[in-house]
Amino acid sequence: SQQGEEDPQALSIQEGENATMNCSYKTSINNLQWYRQNSGRGLVHLILIRSNEREKHSGRLRVTLDTSKKSSSLLITASRAADTASYFCATGTNNNDMRFGAGTRLTVKP
Amino acid sequence: GAGVSQSPSNKVTEKGKDVELRCDPISGHTALYWYRQSLGQGLEFLIYFQGNSAPDKSGLPSDRFSAERTGGSVSTLTIQRTQQEDSAVYLCASSPRGGYSGANVLTFGAGSRLTVL
C-alpha cells in the first residue's frame, strides 16, 4: 500500500520559475525522502529530512517537514528544462520499510 | 557491484506462464526492496528483506507472487500463472542499513519491464 500522497499530480512551469510539490502521509515516520524518476525507470535519491528536522536545503532544493500536519513540501528554485521528471516522496518508519506516494509529474518548458 | 542490477530488463510472456525477475543489490547492503510500478503510476510496495529477519511480505498482491533472497544478497521475485494485470515495471532497491539505525537511502535498479500478453 502507498503511504504518501503527492499534490499536485502534474505541474507545468516555465524555465526559471520555482516548482513546489507537496506530500501528505498517514502514519508516524522516522524520516521522509524525495526521489526523482526519469523515463519510468529507476529512481534517484534527492534529499532526506528526519522527523526531528523542519527544513533542509541541498543546492536548488528546499524541503520542509511538518510532522503535526503529516506533510512535506519540495521546492525547486530557478527550474531548468532538465528538471522535467516525476518526483516522489517516500516515508520511512522505525523498521525501515519505505513507502512511496503516487508522484508529481513536473514539466519545465524552455 | 557498483549499482543495483536487475534482469531481465524486458520480459514478454504469455498469460499463464511463470516468470522470474532477478535483483543483484549493492554488495554489503543489508536491506532489499521490491516495488511494482504500473504505467504512469506510483510505486506499489511488494516486499522488504532486512538482513536475516523474516521478510515483510505485506505488499504482495496475491499468492501467485513470491520472493526470496539467497544468502542475504541476490533476490528473485517469482510470479506464477501471470495475468495481464501483472504487466508493469518491477523495481528493486537496496540500502546499507536494516533495523532502527536511522534513515536509509535507497539505491534503485533500472527495473524489469514485464509485459503479459
Interface residues (C-beta under 8 A of the other chain):
Chain A: S1 Q2 E6 N30 N31 Q33 Y35 G40 R41 G42 L43 V44 H45 L48 R50 F88 A90 G92 N94 N95 N96 D97 M98 R99 F100 G101 A102 G103
Chain B: V4 A31 Y33 Y35 Q37 L39 Q41 G42 L43 E44 F45 Y48 Q50 D56 S58 G59 V89 L91 A93 S95 R97 G98 G99 Y100 S101 G102 A103 N104 V105 L106 T107 F108 G109 A110 G111
